[in-house]
Amino acid sequence: MARIGLLGRIMLVLLGALSLLVVATFGIDRWQRSQERSPYASRFPRLDQAAGIMALLKDADPAQRPAILRAVNGEALRAEIVDAPPEPSEMIRDPVLEGRLHRLTGEASDGLRAFTEPTMFYRGIGPADRAGGTGHRAIGGLALATYRLPDGRVLVISAITRHRSLMPWLLGQPLSLWVAVLGVVAAGLVIVGTRHELAPLRRLTEAVSRFDGRVTERTATPQGAPEIRRLTQAVQAMQERIVGLMAERSMLIGAISHDLKTYLTRMRLRAEGIAEPDRRDRLIDDIDAMTALIEASLGFARGTAAEIGRAPVDLADIVAVEVAEHAAQGARISLLGEEVPDATVAGDALALRRVIANLIGNAVKFGRSSVAVAVRRAGTACQVVVEDDGPGIPEAERAAVFSPYYRVERSRNRTTGGTGLGLAIARQIAEAHGGTIVAEAAPSGGARLVVTLPALA
């Protein structure tokens, strides 16, 4: 159910209600049919009527026969008197029907014959069963009966099969069928109407998805239901407030950065004037550490407001440069995929290099003996994988390490623990480029960090 959209949910509710309506209507229809009594006194009205016609014409005056024939002919049977009995080739003689007619008329002569058609047999009984039919019910329906009258002429009684036209056939269907048809038509109209009504909501969703906090995503003129129009206006107003707050934040960060750097520069100049070397060095180290912490914090805060450039960037080149710099400093590091030809993404080269430098720097710091870096193309994405053989990241903390100021190394030592902002900034930059960064376990037991960015088409 979680993957079914609003339109799908509406349709499920509608189809459920229609299904219940069809079932209820069908049940009521069946119940009504079961309560209806047959207008005939017998289970075999055609046989009874045919036997009555035979008995009536048997004893009637030949002069009255035309009037009797006009009176008995109706919608179910047609009676006529002919000189010779017909021989229907496509019909099957039915001894069971003949036996019932003999009993009804009390006639024991061989002048009475009854025929049925293959299409009129009861379910489960075929033409091969007609000769041995000994049951109480006929194996087929009466199609034709012939009876030789006392004067030698033959009475022919034929069952009338009505060929109904299309309109009576449609109107003659159960009410449940009409409800089902109307339900399908109503469902189609609901689908069309609902899609039209949800179109403004879809456009609003797309606009909100594109919104990054820098520029207001203008939506189309509010349309649709009053609730959707009010929602569109509220989202538009919220975007404007967010953009204003982000602009004020950028100005505030810039002002704080300028003022802090000014005071830290003054403090460093004054510290260098201290005569005692040990005291001077410790004070300068503290100022440098404070400067680094402030720069990292401001960089993280500035990241959500800074504009990310969009230019083709070769990840393989950036990774190769970073690996070469760490190797020159004595780190045991290897690179796989330096010559990947299609590892190009759209983004800011300086920001992406900062991500790579941060990941490789952490791997070199915490790795015991070696670091492996790989660049590869995976479908429509480019990946940079950095592995080390250090203590690794516990599974319970692999998501938390990307939080600001979170450190797996619990000490407050800046040399081993860092500021706790490196991975947070890396994730911030990766997400700003439409990518992701995740922490996994390396085969060697250390940490494995994977950066995935959309490849440039």
C-alpha positions as CSV (number, residue, x, y, z in Angstrom):
1,M,0.0,0.0,0.0
2,A,2.9,2.4,0.6
3,R,3.8,2.4,-3.1
4,I,0.2,3.2,-4.3
5,G,-0.3,6.8,-5.2
6,L,-3.3,8.9,-4.4
7,L,-5.0,8.1,-7.8
8,G,-4.5,4.4,-7.2
9,R,-5.9,4.6,-3.7
10,I,-9.0,6.5,-5.0
11,M,-9.5,3.8,-7.6
12,L,-9.1,1.0,-5.1
13,V,-11.8,2.5,-2.9
14,L,-14.1,3.1,-5.9
15,L,-13.6,-0.4,-7.3
16,G,-14.1,-1.9,-3.8
17,A,-17.4,0.0,-3.4
18,L,-18.5,-1.0,-6.9
19,S,-17.6,-4.7,-6.3
20,L,-19.7,-4.7,-3.1
21,L,-22.6,-3.1,-5.1
22,V,-22.4,-5.7,-7.8
23,V,-22.3,-8.6,-5.4
24,A,-25.2,-7.2,-3.4
25,T,-27.2,-6.6,-6.5
26,F,-26.5,-10.0,-7.9
27,G,-27.5,-11.6,-4.6
28,I,-30.8,-9.6,-4.5
29,D,-31.4,-10.6,-8.1
30,R,-30.9,-14.3,-7.4
31,W,-33.1,-14.0,-4.3
32,Q,-35.9,-12.3,-6.2
33,R,-35.7,-15.0,-8.9
34,S,-35.9,-17.8,-6.3
35,Q,-39.0,-16.2,-4.9
36,E,-40.8,-16.0,-8.2
37,R,-43.3,-18.8,-8.8
38,S,-43.5,-20.4,-12.2
39,P,-46.7,-19.4,-14.1
40,Y,-47.1,-23.0,-15.1
41,A,-48.6,-25.7,-13.0
42,S,-46.2,-28.3,-14.3
43,R,-42.4,-28.6,-14.8
44,F,-43.1,-29.5,-18.4
45,P,-45.5,-26.8,-19.7
46,R,-44.9,-27.6,-23.4
47,L,-45.6,-31.3,-23.0
48,D,-48.7,-30.5,-21.0
49,Q,-49.9,-28.1,-23.6
50,A,-49.1,-30.5,-26.5
51,A,-50.9,-33.3,-24.8
52,G,-53.9,-31.0,-24.3
53,I,-54.0,-30.1,-27.9
54,M,-53.8,-33.7,-29.0
55,A,-56.7,-34.7,-26.7
56,L,-58.8,-31.8,-27.8
57,L,-58.3,-32.4,-31.5
58,K,-58.7,-36.2,-31.2
59,D,-62.4,-35.9,-30.2
60,A,-63.2,-32.7,-32.0
61,D,-65.4,-32.4,-35.1
62,P,-63.2,-31.9,-38.2
63,A,-65.2,-28.8,-39.0
64,Q,-64.1,-27.2,-35.7
65,R,-60.4,-28.0,-36.1
66,P,-59.4,-24.7,-37.8
67,A,-61.0,-22.7,-34.9
68,I,-59.3,-24.9,-32.4
69,L,-55.9,-24.5,-34.1
70,R,-56.3,-20.7,-34.1
71,A,-57.1,-20.8,-30.4
72,V,-54.2,-23.0,-29.3
73,N,-51.4,-21.5,-31.3
74,G,-49.4,-19.1,-29.2
75,E,-45.9,-17.9,-28.3
76,A,-44.6,-21.4,-27.2
77,L,-46.2,-23.8,-29.6
78,R,-47.6,-23.8,-33.2
79,A,-50.1,-26.6,-34.2
80,E,-51.1,-27.5,-37.7
81,I,-52.8,-30.5,-39.4
82,V,-51.1,-32.1,-42.5
83,D,-51.7,-35.1,-44.6
84,A,-48.3,-36.8,-44.1
85,P,-46.1,-36.8,-41.1
86,P,-42.8,-34.8,-41.5
87,E,-39.4,-36.6,-41.2
88,P,-37.1,-34.1,-39.5
89,S,-33.5,-35.0,-40.4
90,E,-31.7,-32.7,-38.0
91,M,-33.8,-33.7,-34.9
92,I,-33.5,-36.7,-32.6
93,R,-36.4,-38.9,-31.7
94,D,-36.8,-39.0,-27.9
95,P,-38.5,-42.0,-26.4
96,V,-38.6,-40.4,-23.0
97,L,-40.7,-37.5,-24.3
98,E,-42.9,-39.9,-26.1
99,G,-43.5,-42.0,-23.0
100,R,-44.6,-38.9,-21.1
101,L,-46.9,-37.8,-23.9
102,H,-48.5,-41.3,-23.9
103,R,-49.1,-41.1,-20.2
104,L,-50.6,-37.6,-20.5
105,T,-52.9,-38.4,-23.4
106,G,-53.7,-41.9,-22.4
107,E,-52.9,-42.9,-26.0
108,A,-51.0,-46.2,-26.4
109,S,-50.9,-46.2,-30.3
110,D,-47.7,-45.8,-32.3
111,G,-49.1,-42.8,-34.0
112,L,-47.5,-40.4,-31.5
113,R,-43.8,-39.4,-31.9
114,A,-41.7,-36.7,-30.2
115,F,-38.4,-35.2,-31.3
116,T,-35.8,-33.0,-29.7
117,E,-32.8,-31.0,-31.0
118,P,-29.2,-31.6,-29.8
119,T,-29.1,-28.0,-28.5
120,M,-32.0,-28.7,-26.3
121,F,-30.5,-31.6,-24.3
122,Y,-30.0,-31.1,-20.6
123,R,-26.5,-30.5,-19.4
124,G,-24.4,-33.7,-19.1
125,I,-26.7,-35.8,-21.3
126,G,-25.9,-36.4,-25.0
127,P,-27.7,-37.9,-28.0
128,A,-26.1,-41.3,-27.2
129,D,-28.2,-41.4,-24.0
130,R,-31.6,-41.0,-25.6
131,A,-32.2,-44.7,-26.3
132,G,-31.6,-45.8,-22.7
133,G,-33.2,-42.9,-20.9
134,T,-35.3,-44.4,-18.1
135,G,-35.3,-41.4,-15.7
136,H,-38.4,-39.5,-14.7
137,R,-37.2,-36.3,-16.4
138,A,-36.8,-35.8,-20.2
139,I,-33.3,-35.8,-21.6
140,G,-34.2,-33.0,-23.9
141,G,-36.7,-30.3,-24.6
142,L,-39.7,-30.8,-26.9
143,A,-38.9,-29.5,-30.4
144,L,-41.5,-31.4,-32.5
145,A,-44.4,-33.8,-31.8
146,T,-46.6,-35.6,-34.4
147,Y,-49.9,-37.3,-33.6
148,R,-52.1,-39.3,-36.1
149,L,-55.7,-38.3,-35.7
150,P,-58.6,-40.8,-36.0
151,D,-59.3,-39.7,-39.6
152,G,-55.7,-40.5,-40.7
153,R,-54.4,-36.9,-40.9
154,V,-51.4,-35.9,-38.8
155,L,-51.3,-33.2,-36.1
156,V,-47.9,-31.5,-36.1
157,I,-46.9,-29.5,-33.0
158,S,-43.7,-27.4,-33.2
159,A,-41.9,-25.5,-30.4
160,I,-41.4,-21.9,-31.3
161,T,-37.8,-20.6,-30.7
162,R,-37.9,-16.9,-30.4
163,H,-34.9,-15.1,-31.9
164,R,-34.6,-12.0,-29.8
165,S,-33.2,-8.8,-31.2
166,L,-30.1,-7.1,-29.7
167,M,-32.0,-4.6,-27.7
168,P,-34.4,-7.0,-25.9
169,W,-31.4,-9.3,-25.3
170,L,-29.5,-6.5,-23.6
171,L,-32.4,-5.3,-21.6
172,G,-33.1,-8.9,-20.6
173,Q,-29.9,-9.3,-18.7
174,P,-29.7,-9.3,-14.9
175,L,-29.5,-6.1,-13.0
176,S,-26.1,-7.0,-11.7
177,L,-24.7,-7.0,-15.2
178,W,-26.0,-3.4,-15.8
179,V,-24.5,-2.3,-12.5
180,A,-21.1,-3.8,-13.5
181,V,-21.3,-2.0,-16.9
182,L,-22.2,1.3,-15.3
183,G,-19.5,0.7,-12.7
184,V,-16.8,0.4,-15.4
185,V,-18.1,3.5,-17.1
186,A,-18.1,5.4,-13.8
187,A,-14.6,4.1,-13.0
188,G,-13.3,5.4,-16.4
189,L,-14.9,8.8,-15.8
190,V,-13.4,8.9,-12.3
191,I,-9.9,8.1,-13.6
192,V,-10.1,10.9,-16.2
193,G,-11.5,13.4,-13.7
194,T,-9.1,12.5,-10.9
195,R,-6.1,12.7,-13.2
196,H,-7.2,16.2,-14.2
197,E,-7.7,17.3,-10.6
198,L,-4.4,15.9,-9.5
199,A,-2.4,17.6,-12.3
200,P,-1.8,20.8,-10.2
201,L,-0.6,18.6,-7.3
202,R,1.9,16.8,-9.5
203,R,3.3,20.1,-10.8
204,L,3.6,21.4,-7.2
205,T,5.5,18.2,-6.2
206,E,7.9,18.7,-9.1
207,A,8.5,22.3,-8.1
208,V,9.2,21.5,-4.5
209,S,11.6,18.7,-5.6
210,R,13.6,21.2,-7.6
211,F,13.7,23.7,-4.8
212,D,17.2,24.0,-3.3
213,G,16.8,26.9,-1.0
214,R,18.5,29.4,-3.2
215,V,15.9,30.5,-5.8
216,T,12.2,30.2,-5.5
217,E,10.7,27.6,-7.8
218,R,7.7,29.3,-9.4
219,T,4.7,27.1,-9.9
220,A,1.9,27.6,-12.4
221,T,-1.1,29.6,-11.6
222,P,-2.9,27.9,-8.7
223,Q,-5.6,25.6,-10.2
224,G,-7.8,22.8,-9.1
225,A,-9.7,22.3,-5.9
226,P,-9.6,25.1,-3.3
227,E,-7.4,22.9,-1.0
228,I,-4.9,22.5,-3.8
229,R,-4.9,26.2,-4.6
230,R,-4.3,27.1,-0.9
231,L,-1.5,24.5,-0.7
232,T,0.2,25.9,-3.7
233,Q,0.1,29.4,-2.3
234,A,1.3,28.2,1.1
235,V,4.3,26.4,-0.5
236,Q,5.1,29.4,-2.6
237,A,5.1,31.6,0.5
238,M,7.2,29.1,2.4
239,Q,9.8,29.0,-0.4
240,E,10.1,32.8,-0.4
241,R,10.7,32.7,3.4
242,I,13.3,30.0,3.1
243,V,15.1,31.9,0.3
244,G,15.1,35.1,2.5
245,L,16.4,33.2,5.5
246,M,19.2,31.6,3.5
247,A,20.2,35.0,2.1
248,E,20.3,36.4,5.6
249,R,22.3,33.4,6.8
250,S,24.9,33.9,4.0
251,M,25.3,37.5,5.0
252,L,25.7,36.6,8.7
253,I,28.2,33.9,7.9
254,G,30.3,36.3,5.8
255,A,30.2,38.9,8.6
256,I,31.2,36.4,11.3
257,S,34.0,35.0,9.1
258,H,35.4,38.4,8.5
259,D,35.3,39.5,12.1
260,L,36.7,36.3,13.5
261,K,39.6,36.2,11.1
262,T,40.4,39.8,12.0
263,Y,40.5,39.1,15.8
264,L,42.4,35.8,15.3
265,T,45.0,37.6,13.2
266,R,45.5,40.2,16.0
267,M,45.8,37.4,18.6
268,R,48.4,35.6,16.5
269,L,50.5,38.8,16.1
270,R,50.3,39.5,19.8
271,A,51.2,35.9,20.6
272,E,54.3,36.1,18.5
273,G,55.5,38.9,20.6
274,I,55.6,36.8,23.8
275,A,59.2,36.3,24.9
276,E,58.8,32.8,26.4
277,P,59.2,30.3,23.6
278,D,57.1,27.4,25.1
279,R,54.3,29.7,26.1
280,R,54.4,31.4,22.7
281,D,54.3,28.1,20.7
282,R,51.5,26.6,22.8
283,L,49.4,29.8,22.3
284,I,50.1,29.9,18.6
285,D,49.1,26.2,18.3
286,D,45.8,26.9,20.1
287,I,45.1,29.9,17.8
288,D,45.8,27.7,14.7
289,A,43.6,25.0,16.0
290,M,40.9,27.5,16.7
291,T,41.3,29.0,13.3
292,A,41.0,25.5,11.7
293,L,37.9,24.7,13.7
294,I,36.2,28.0,12.8
295,E,37.1,27.6,9.1
296,A,35.6,24.1,9.1
297,S,32.5,25.2,10.9
298,L,32.0,28.1,8.7
299,G,32.6,26.0,5.6
300,F,29.9,23.6,6.7
301,A,27.5,26.3,7.5
302,R,28.3,28.1,4.2
303,G,27.8,24.9,2.2
304,T,24.0,24.9,2.2
305,A,24.0,28.5,0.9
306,A,26.9,28.5,-1.5
307,E,26.1,28.1,-5.2
308,I,27.6,24.9,-6.7
309,G,29.2,25.5,-10.1
310,R,28.3,23.2,-13.0
311,A,31.2,22.3,-15.3
312,P,32.5,19.0,-16.6
313,V,34.9,17.5,-14.0
314,D,37.1,14.4,-14.6
315,L,36.9,12.5,-11.3
316,A,39.9,10.3,-12.4
317,D,42.1,13.3,-12.7
318,I,41.1,14.7,-9.3
319,V,41.6,11.4,-7.6
320,A,45.0,10.9,-9.3
321,V,46.2,14.3,-8.1
322,E,45.2,13.6,-4.5
323,V,46.7,10.1,-4.5
324,A,50.0,11.4,-5.9
325,E,50.2,14.2,-3.2
326,H,49.7,11.7,-0.4
327,A,52.1,9.2,-1.9
328,A,54.7,12.0,-2.2
329,Q,54.3,12.5,1.6
330,G,55.1,8.8,2.2
331,A,51.6,7.3,2.5
332,R,51.3,3.7,1.2
333,I,48.4,4.3,-1.2
334,S,47.4,2.7,-4.5
335,L,45.1,3.8,-7.3
336,L,42.9,1.7,-9.6
337,G,41.0,3.2,-12.5
338,E,43.2,6.2,-13.2
339,E,42.6,5.9,-16.9
340,V,38.8,5.5,-16.8
341,P,37.7,7.5,-19.9
342,D,34.1,8.2,-19.0
343,A,34.4,9.2,-15.3
344,T,33.1,12.7,-16.0
345,V,30.5,14.5,-13.8
346,A,29.0,17.9,-13.8
347,G,30.0,20.0,-10.8
348,D,32.5,22.2,-9.0
349,A,36.0,20.8,-9.3
350,L,37.3,22.5,-6.1
351,A,34.3,21.3,-4.0
352,L,34.7,17.7,-5.4
353,R,38.4,17.7,-4.8
354,R,37.7,18.7,-1.2
355,V,35.5,15.6,-0.9
356,I,38.2,13.3,-2.3
357,A,40.9,14.9,-0.2
358,N,38.8,14.5,3.0
359,L,38.1,10.8,2.4
360,I,41.7,10.0,1.4
361,G,43.0,12.0,4.3
362,N,40.9,10.1,6.8
363,A,41.9,6.8,5.2
364,V,45.6,7.7,5.5
365,K,45.2,8.8,9.1
366,F,43.3,5.8,10.4
367,G,44.7,3.1,8.0
368,R,47.4,0.8,9.5
369,S,49.5,0.0,6.5
370,S,47.8,0.8,3.2
371,V,45.0,2.7,1.4
372,A,43.3,1.6,-1.8
373,V,41.4,4.1,-4.0
374,A,39.4,3.2,-7.1
375,V,37.5,5.1,-9.7
376,R,34.9,3.4,-11.9
377,R,31.8,3.9,-14.0
378,A,28.7,2.1,-12.9
379,G,25.9,2.5,-15.4
380,T,24.8,6.2,-15.4
381,A,26.9,7.0,-12.3
382,C,30.5,7.4,-11.4
383,Q,31.9,6.1,-8.2
384,V,35.0,6.7,-6.1
385,V,35.8,4.0,-3.5
386,V,38.3,4.6,-0.7
387,E,39.3,1.7,1.5
388,D,41.7,1.4,4.4
389,D,42.8,-1.4,6.7
390,G,42.3,0.5,9.9
391,P,39.9,-0.2,12.8
392,G,36.9,0.5,10.6
393,I,33.5,2.0,11.4
394,P,31.0,0.1,13.6
395,E,27.9,-0.8,11.7
396,A,25.7,1.1,14.2
397,E,27.7,4.3,13.6
398,R,28.0,4.2,9.8
399,A,25.1,6.6,9.3
400,A,26.0,8.8,12.3
401,V,29.6,9.5,11.1
402,F,28.2,12.0,8.5
403,S,26.6,14.1,11.2
404,P,28.3,17.3,12.2
405,Y,30.8,17.1,15.1
406,Y,30.4,13.3,15.3
407,R,33.6,11.3,15.7
408,V,34.1,7.6,16.0
409,E,37.4,8.4,17.9
410,R,36.0,9.6,21.2
411,S,39.0,11.6,22.4
412,R,39.0,15.4,22.0
413,N,42.5,15.3,20.5
414,R,42.5,17.3,17.3
415,T,45.5,15.3,16.0
416,T,43.6,11.9,16.1
417,G,40.0,12.9,16.3
418,G,39.7,15.9,14.0
419,T,36.9,18.4,14.1
420,G,34.1,15.9,13.3
421,L,33.1,18.0,10.3
422,G,35.0,16.4,7.4
423,L,32.5,13.7,6.5
424,A,29.6,16.0,7.1
425,I,31.0,18.5,4.6
426,A,31.8,15.7,2.2
427,R,28.2,14.5,2.3
428,Q,26.9,18.0,2.0
429,I,29.0,18.6,-1.2
430,A,28.0,15.2,-2.7
431,E,24.3,15.7,-2.1
432,A,24.6,19.2,-3.6
433,H,25.9,17.5,-6.8
434,G,23.0,15.1,-6.8
435,G,25.0,12.2,-5.4
436,T,25.5,10.1,-2.3
437,I,28.2,9.0,0.1
438,V,28.0,5.9,2.2
439,A,30.2,4.0,4.7
440,E,30.7,0.3,4.5
441,A,33.0,-2.4,5.8
442,A,36.1,-3.1,3.8
443,P,37.2,-6.7,3.1
444,S,40.3,-6.1,5.2
445,G,38.2,-5.1,8.2
446,G,38.7,-1.3,7.8
447,A,36.5,1.4,6.5
448,R,35.1,1.6,2.9
449,L,33.6,4.9,1.8
450,V,31.8,5.1,-1.6
451,V,31.0,8.3,-3.3
452,T,28.4,8.1,-6.1
453,L,27.8,11.0,-8.5
454,P,25.6,11.2,-11.7
455,A,27.7,10.8,-14.8
456,L,27.8,13.5,-17.4
457,A,25.8,12.2,-20.4
